[in-house]
Amino acid sequence: HRCSWRMMLRDNDFELVFNLCDSRGRELTLDRSFILENDLLTRRQFDEMSTRPYMIHQYAHELVSMFERSGYEIVSIHALTNISLNGRPSQWLIDPTVDLAAQPQRFNVPVGVYPLEP
């Protein structure tokens, strides 16, 4: 597919929201507009990450580090990832109950990923 012209390999619609909770019980929701407006990622970086579970997991750990540098102690991060692939009905990509901050980082190993439904 690298030498093809006008070829679309896949089509997807997605939503990605990170829910963070700190040690004081305060909750923060980071959606696409918050992440882009605060220059945490570029639009292309966000779009690439949003459909790749291992990148979402890695970015959750980066968010923990970033907030700790700012003086916050992040206790948990949950990702709400709703995706529709190639015209299928929307479904969760990652289990929203999995605390991504508590899961160890392993390269290219997704955590809490749901199988693709037909």
Phi and psi in degrees as a GROMACS rama.xvg file:
@    title "Ramachandran Plot"
@    xaxis  label "Phi"
@    yaxis  label "Psi"
@TYPE xy
-69.3291  -24.8267  ARG-2
-101.643  5.66463  CYS-3
-86.5566  151.052  SER-4
-103.89  139.268  TRP-5
54.4644  40.7795  ARG-6
-107.511  127.724  MET-7
-107.219  117.1  MET-8
-78.3485  -34.9525  LEU-9
-155.974  157.964  ARG-10
-128.233  130.361  ASP-11
-144.828  149.954  ASN-12
-118.8  138.079  ASP-13
-146.505  158.564  PHE-14
-130.121  139.366  GLU-15
-138.815  124.166  LEU-16
-135.207  132.477  VAL-17
-101.298  130.15  PHE-18
-108.345  117.369  ASN-19
-109.357  146.144  LEU-20
-131.716  130.91  CYS-21
-98.6452  -179.552  ASP-22
-68.1733  -18.0815  SER-23
-90.5121  0.376276  ARG-24
88.1038  3.8764  GLY-25
-76.2085  140.882  ARG-26
-113.12  145.629  GLU-27
-135.473  133.741  LEU-28
-109.739  123.513  THR-29
-109.861  108.066  LEU-30
-104.793  -176.867  ASP-31
-55.8422  -47.8796  ARG-32
-64.1501  -39.7093  SER-33
-63.2663  -46.0584  PHE-34
-64.7122  -42.0231  ILE-35
-73.8236  -40.6155  LEU-36
-66.6268  -30.9298  GLU-37
-95.2933  13.4634  ASN-38
53.8134  36.3927  ASP-39
-76.5703  -33.3367  LEU-40
-145.344  159.226  LEU-41
-81.9258  166.559  THR-42
-58.6699  -43.3744  ARG-43
-65.2451  -42.4815  ARG-44
-61.0679  -43.4034  GLN-45
-64.0421  -44.7606  PHE-46
-63.2372  -40.9462  ASP-47
-65.1566  -42.7678  GLU-48
-67.3831  -36.1963  MET-49
-63.2947  -18.1159  SER-50
-112.886  9.57094  THR-51
-124.592  106.003  ARG-52
-57.2244  -38.4088  PRO-53
-67.0053  -32.3265  TYR-54
-71.4078  -37.8262  MET-55
-61.047  -43.191  ILE-56
-63.8762  -44.8038  HIS-57
-63.1729  -40.1795  GLN-58
-68.8356  -32.404  TYR-59
-60.3536  -41.5526  ALA-60
-67.8829  -34.509  HIS-61
-65.7912  -39.0857  GLU-62
-62.0102  -40.5538  LEU-63
-58.9275  -48.364  VAL-64
-61.8906  -43.1786  SER-65
-63.3338  -44.4695  MET-66
-71.8995  -33.4976  PHE-67
-64.229  -37.8446  GLU-68
-63.8198  -25.537  ARG-69
-90.5011  1.21481  SER-70
99.0275  6.2838  GLY-71
-100.38  145.56  TYR-72
-106.574  104.963  GLU-73
-81.9848  126.552  ILE-74
-93.1325  -40.9585  VAL-75
-148.6  151.407  SER-76
-135.615  127.369  ILE-77
-121.723  139.105  HIS-78
-107.574  128.421  ALA-79
-101.873  108.219  LEU-80
-124.683  97.8946  THR-81
-101.013  125.513  ASN-82
-138.816  144.291  ILE-83
-122.058  120.764  SER-84
-112.054  124.394  LEU-85
51.646  43.8061  ASN-86
83.9335  0.447705  GLY-87
-71.0281  161.305  ARG-88
-62.8186  152.096  PRO-89
-64.2052  146.376  SER-90
-151.687  163.673  GLN-91
-70.2935  137.932  TRP-92
-89.3944  -43.8273  LEU-93
-121.906  141.699  ILE-94
-59.1545  119.145  ASP-95
-69.7062  -10.3809  PRO-96
-89.2624  -9.96374  THR-97
-77.7651  126.205  VAL-98
-82.6787  105.808  ASP-99
-67.4968  -28.7814  LEU-100
-69.3626  -28.1547  ALA-101
-84.8202  -14.962  ALA-102
-84.4193  133.024  GLN-103
-65.536  146.971  PRO-104
-81.916  125.267  GLN-105
-131.473  135.868  ARG-106
-62.8317  125.611  PHE-107
62.1296  25.0661  ASN-108
-115.158  107.883  VAL-109
-71.8294  151  PRO-110
-117.482  130.323  VAL-111
65.407  31.8199  GLY-112
-84.3256  133.22  VAL-113
-82.3012  144.976  TYR-114
-70.015  153.183  PRO-115
-71.7733  125.289  LEU-116
-85.1904  145.627  GLU-117
